[in-house]
């Protein structure tokens, strides 16, 4: 938004990183996160739909690690699981199964890596 409020400009990198998009004050609806400055709504963040969230998180981790997850070494896969956990991937239903498939390891291995992280 070219004529956006300084708060929106400051938050834009975060908005972009989450897959959200900025909306003008008059376009903020009930599902948006209103951005308030001195008591006034100056814009909003429209979050991406939950459908596809895990795919976006996996793609982000692949970008961070600069390689497709199945091609990573064992240590790198453990790092990927840690990062996926940090990004909240495992709060999604069936995430362990989907992540195990995306990484090319068993569900048991994913659980093992997660257990090691949370000890």
C-alpha positions in Angstrom: 0.0 0.0 0.0 1.8 3.0 -1.3 0.1 5.6 0.9 0.1 3.5 4.0 0.5 4.6 7.6 4.0 4.3 9.0 2.9 1.5 11.3 1.8 -0.5 8.3 5.2 0.2 6.6 7.0 -0.9 9.7 5.0 -4.1 10.0 5.0 -5.0 6.3 8.0 -7.3 6.5 6.3 -9.3 9.3 3.0 -9.3 7.4 4.8 -10.6 4.3 6.7 -13.2 6.3 3.5 -14.7 7.6 1.9 -14.9 4.2 -0.6 -12.3 5.2 -1.4 -9.1 3.3 -2.1 -5.5 4.2 -5.6 -4.1 3.9 -6.7 -0.5 4.0 -8.6 0.7 7.1 -12.0 0.7 5.4 -11.5 -2.9 4.1 -10.7 -4.4 7.6 -13.3 -7.1 8.3 -14.0 -9.3 11.3 -11.4 -12.0 10.3 -8.6 -9.5 9.8 -6.2 -8.3 12.5 -6.8 -4.6 13.0 -3.7 -2.5 13.3 -4.4 0.3 15.7 -2.4 3.5 16.2 -3.4 6.0 19.0 -6.9 4.4 19.1 -7.5 4.5 15.4 -7.6 1.6 13.0 -4.9 2.5 10.4 -5.1 -0.7 8.5 -5.2 -4.4 8.9 -3.5 -7.7 8.3 -5.5 -10.3 6.4 -4.1 -13.7 7.4 -3.8 -16.5 4.8 -6.3 -19.3 5.0 -5.4 -22.2 7.3 -5.7 -24.6 4.3 -2.2 -25.0 2.9 -0.5 -23.6 6.1 1.7 -26.7 6.5 2.8 -26.5 2.9 3.8 -22.9 3.4 5.7 -23.7 6.6 7.5 -26.6 4.9 8.4 -24.4 1.9 9.8 -21.8 4.3 12.0 -24.3 6.1 13.2 -25.6 2.8 14.1 -22.0 1.7 15.9 -21.4 5.0 17.9 -24.6 4.7 18.3 -24.1 1.0 17.4 -27.6 0.0 14.4 -30.0 -0.3 13.8 -31.7 3.0 14.2 -35.3 1.7 17.8 -34.5 0.5 19.0 -33.3 3.9 21.4 -35.2 6.1 20.1 -36.8 9.3 21.4 -33.8 11.4 19.8 -31.3 9.0 16.5 -33.2 9.1 16.6 -32.9 12.9 17.2 -29.1 12.5 14.3 -29.0 10.0 12.0 -30.7 12.5 13.1 -28.3 15.2 12.4 -25.3 12.9 9.0 -26.8 11.9 8.2 -27.1 15.6 9.3 -23.5 16.3 7.0 -22.3 13.4 4.0 -24.2 14.9 3.7 -26.9 12.2 2.8 -29.6 14.7 -0.3 -27.9 16.1 -2.1 -28.7 12.8 -4.1 -31.9 12.5 -2.1 -34.8 10.8 1.0 -32.7 10.8 3.3 -35.5 12.0 2.1 -37.8 9.2 2.4 -35.0 6.6 5.8 -33.8 7.8 7.2 -37.4 7.9 6.1 -37.8 4.2 7.6 -34.4 3.3 10.9 -35.1 5.0 11.1 -38.7 3.9 11.3 -40.2 7.4 8.9 -42.3 9.4 6.3 -40.9 11.9 8.2 -42.7 14.7 11.4 -40.8 13.7 9.5 -37.4 13.7 8.2 -38.3 17.2 11.7 -39.2 18.3 13.1 -35.9 17.1 10.3 -34.0 18.8 10.7 -35.9 22.0 14.5 -35.1 22.0 13.6 -31.4 21.5 11.2 -31.3 24.4 13.2 -33.1 27.0 
